[in-house]
Amino acid sequence: MVIPGGNTATGTPDPHLCRLVAQARRWFEQLSSGEVSSVRAIAKGEKVHETEVSRVLPLAFLAPIIVELILDGATRWG
């Protein structure tokens, strides 16, 4: 939900969310470079379930402004 308003409120960046975005980008880079061949290979290497990789991987495609807001700790935007 986007609530129109003035400036974005900022707080402390969520370390868990920041880690997930970084992890997604790393996994996408591994896939696109051919370092790994599949989501299954990432899951095996990371010792996590394939669904975890599939759930996190779309974060690699967030718009740069959204990543910036996440890293800045924005609590709302609009």
C-alpha positions as CSV (number, residue, x, y, z in Angstrom):
1,M,0.0,0.0,0.0
2,V,1.4,3.4,-1.0
3,I,0.3,6.3,1.1
4,P,0.9,9.6,-0.6
5,G,2.8,12.1,1.4
6,G,5.8,14.3,1.7
7,N,9.3,13.1,2.5
8,T,10.1,9.5,3.4
9,A,10.3,8.7,7.0
10,T,13.7,7.1,7.8
11,G,14.7,4.8,10.6
12,T,17.3,2.1,11.0
13,P,17.7,-0.3,8.1
14,D,16.3,-3.8,8.7
15,P,19.4,-6.0,8.7
16,H,17.5,-9.1,7.8
17,L,15.9,-7.4,4.7
18,C,19.3,-5.9,3.7
19,R,20.9,-9.3,3.9
20,L,18.1,-10.9,1.8
21,V,18.5,-8.3,-0.9
22,A,22.3,-8.8,-1.0
23,Q,21.9,-12.6,-1.0
24,A,19.4,-12.4,-3.9
25,R,21.8,-10.3,-5.9
26,R,24.6,-12.7,-5.2
27,W,22.6,-15.7,-6.2
28,F,21.4,-14.0,-9.4
29,E,25.0,-13.1,-10.3
30,Q,26.0,-16.7,-9.8
31,L,23.2,-17.9,-12.1
32,S,23.8,-15.3,-14.8
33,S,27.5,-15.8,-14.8
34,G,27.2,-19.6,-15.1
35,E,29.0,-20.1,-11.8
36,V,26.0,-22.3,-10.8
37,S,23.5,-23.9,-13.2
38,S,20.3,-23.9,-11.3
39,V,18.3,-22.9,-8.2
40,R,18.8,-26.4,-7.0
41,A,22.6,-26.0,-7.2
42,I,22.4,-22.8,-5.1
43,A,20.2,-24.5,-2.6
44,K,22.5,-27.4,-2.3
45,G,25.6,-25.2,-1.9
46,E,23.9,-23.0,0.7
47,K,22.3,-26.0,2.5
48,V,18.8,-24.5,2.2
49,H,15.6,-25.7,0.5
50,E,15.0,-24.8,-3.1
51,T,11.9,-22.9,-2.1
52,E,13.9,-20.6,0.0
53,V,16.1,-19.7,-2.9
54,S,13.0,-19.2,-5.1
55,R,11.4,-17.0,-2.5
56,V,14.4,-14.8,-2.1
57,L,15.7,-14.6,-5.7
58,P,13.0,-12.1,-6.9
59,L,14.5,-9.4,-4.6
60,A,17.4,-9.2,-7.0
61,F,15.0,-7.5,-9.4
62,L,13.8,-4.7,-7.2
63,A,14.0,-1.2,-8.7
64,P,17.2,0.6,-7.6
65,I,15.2,3.3,-5.8
66,I,13.5,0.6,-3.7
67,V,16.8,-0.9,-2.8
68,E,18.1,2.5,-1.9
69,L,15.1,3.1,0.4
70,I,15.6,-0.2,2.1
71,L,19.3,0.5,2.7
72,D,18.4,4.0,4.0
73,G,15.9,2.5,6.4
74,A,12.9,4.2,4.9
75,T,9.8,3.3,6.8
76,R,7.4,4.6,4.1
77,W,7.6,6.2,0.7
78,G,5.3,8.0,-1.6
